[in-house]
Amino acid sequence: MAVMVTQSTKTLPPEYAPSAQDILRVRHGDHCLGASSAQQYLNWIARFRRYCRKQGLVEAAELTRDGVKRFQSSCVLSNNVGAANLGLASSSVRSLRRVYEVMGLPVPPWRPVEQRAQPPTTLLREYATHLGQHRGNPDVTIRKKLGHVGKLFEHLAASGKTWRRLSLPDIDAFLIACAGRYARSTTADIASTVRSFTGSICFCCQIRNAGSEHWRGVGRLTH
């Protein structure tokens, strides 16, 4: 399960706030703000700043997706602002965030940082480490492959087995079952993961200098 971590709006030290001239300079430099829109943006940014002062919030800390949502909710509650103006409120705050970034002033991540739970078993944690450190796979690929291995474990459990008794007929039966449920490309992807997983078992085994017949049997699964 992913845990969402947000940065406190009360702990960031106050920073130099960009002036109206800074905002216009940066936005004109990005070619994102025409003269007709400049005053509207400045008005909404001023409104956002009044909101932050009234709520006792640190301006820079509120330049996030969730901060924008809170600001929009406040606008709706206080002034019955229409949907079109709420869009302008959002783009104005994001414009201010862009100014902070260009000026090198610190701002929190736009979205909360996700801290994903570690795989539940030592074997899966070692496999994830193997994929990241030795295969160079990105996090999204690692999560996908862990999901594939989870399906394999479910298939084995239905037969009263664990990965310790994994055999070639087990893999054949698993992939046949996958072919009946998923597209050919997905089944091929799962098959690639199974090969990678069995190979990583041998890799971890070699690191531990384990040479039992069981491990050598698992090694033959990858060839």
Buried (B, 14 or more C-beta within 10 A) or exposed (E): EEEEEBBEBEEBEEBEBBEEEBBBBBBEEEEEBEEEBBEBBBEBBEBBBEBBEEEEBBBBBBBBEBBBEBBBEBBBEEEEBEEEBBEBBBBBBBBBBBBBEBBEBEBBEEEBEEEEEEBEEEBBEBBBBBBBEEBEBEEEBBBBBBEBBEBBBEBBEEEEBEBEEBBEEBBEBBBEBBBEEBEEEEBBBBBEBBBBBBBBBBBBBEEEEEEEEEBEEBBEBBE
